[in-house]
Amino acid sequence: MAKGRWPSGGQNKGKGADLPVDPAAALVIFGLLQGFLTVDSVLVDADRQVAITLTGTLREKTTLDRVMGYSGDQPFDAVLQALLRRG
């Protein structure tokens, strides 16, 4: 894994400090912790190489997204009828 460089303060000013992860990996970690990204699958092949698939979106949830999230276990026709009654 490549090490990233991050500007640091104090005695190393201008030199940067070594990070255990590069900036792209730090953004992935942040996305996972904040809930923007979720693990879709983890694959391990015969050579013990690991592939992790992440999914996520950068757009904010709409009202319809939230309603569908609350009614995810309901049949589609029941959700559609409820939406038609509201509007």
C-alpha positions as a printed NumPy array, in Angstrom:
array([[  0.   ,   0.   ,   0.   ],
       [  1.344,   3.398,  -0.93 ],
       [  1.834,   5.891,   1.837],
       [  0.235,   9.277,   1.473],
       [  1.652,  12.649,   2.338],
       [ -0.369,  15.034,   4.426],
       [  0.655,  18.55 ,   5.448],
       [  1.461,  18.699,   9.118],
       [  2.049,  21.464,  11.594],
       [  4.727,  21.912,  14.202],
       [  8.342,  20.907,  13.643],
       [  7.69 ,  19.114,  10.328],
       [  6.004,  22.138,   8.786],
       [  6.26 ,  22.023,   5.006],
       [  7.688,  18.48 ,   4.94 ],
       [  4.412,  16.568,   5.416],
       [  3.822,  13.607,   7.703],
       [  3.646,   9.962,   6.689],
       [  0.153,   8.5  ,   6.868],
       [ -0.588,   4.796,   7.055],
       [ -3.101,   5.266,   4.19 ],
       [ -3.222,   7.398,   1.071],
       [ -5.836,  10.181,   0.752],
       [ -8.151,   8.05 ,  -1.432],
       [ -8.212,   5.287,   1.191],
       [ -8.888,   7.883,   3.895],
       [-11.927,   9.093,   1.914],
       [-13.193,   5.516,   1.605],
       [-12.807,   5.02 ,   5.36 ],
       [-14.644,   8.301,   5.978],
       [-17.438,   7.26 ,   3.595],
       [-17.853,   3.944,   5.398],
       [-17.904,   5.543,   8.851],
       [-20.4  ,   8.221,   7.809],
       [-22.706,   5.767,   6.066],
       [-22.207,   7.149,   2.538],
       [-20.693,   3.828,   1.445],
       [-21.769,   0.287,   2.252],
       [-20.024,  -3.008,   1.61 ],
       [-21.817,  -4.794,  -1.217],
       [-19.641,  -7.9  ,  -1.419],
       [-16.366,  -9.376,  -0.23 ],
       [-14.653, -11.859,  -2.555],
       [-11.645, -14.008,  -1.724],
       [-10.106, -15.953,  -4.614],
       [ -7.925, -19.061,  -4.607],
       [ -4.764, -16.93 ,  -4.335],
       [ -6.217, -15.293,  -1.192],
       [ -6.606, -11.946,  -2.917],
       [ -9.482,  -9.941,  -1.485],
       [-11.819,  -7.765,  -3.545],
       [-14.331,  -5.573,  -1.73 ],
       [-17.176,  -3.926,  -3.643],
       [-18.586,  -0.738,  -2.141],
       [-21.771,   1.046,  -3.156],
       [-23.029,   4.484,  -2.284],
       [-24.303,   7.776,  -3.543],
       [-23.322,  11.392,  -3.164],
       [-26.84 ,  12.733,  -3.584],
       [-29.087,  13.489,  -0.651],
       [-32.112,  11.303,  -0.023],
       [-35.39 ,  12.669,  -1.351],
       [-38.711,  12.426,   0.443],
       [-39.616,   9.468,  -1.769],
       [-36.373,   7.702,  -0.816],
       [-37.188,   8.144,   2.866],
       [-40.786,   6.958,   2.425],
       [-39.631,   3.882,   0.514],
       [-37.068,   3.212,   3.238],
       [-39.766,   3.226,   5.906],
       [-42.086,   1.018,   3.876],
       [-39.493,  -1.422,   2.555],
       [-41.217,  -4.482,   4.019],
       [-44.654,  -3.574,   2.638],
       [-45.983,  -4.907,  -0.689],
       [-45.52 ,  -2.478,  -3.579],
       [-49.258,  -2.063,  -4.22 ],
       [-49.88 ,  -1.106,  -0.576],
       [-47.143,   1.534,  -0.746],
       [-48.487,   2.869,  -4.05 ],
       [-52.036,   3.091,  -2.661],
       [-50.777,   4.944,   0.421],
       [-48.883,   7.427,  -1.763],
       [-51.932,   8.006,  -3.98 ],
       [-54.133,   8.655,  -0.934],
       [-51.669,  11.259,   0.394],
       [-51.415,  13.338,  -2.737]])
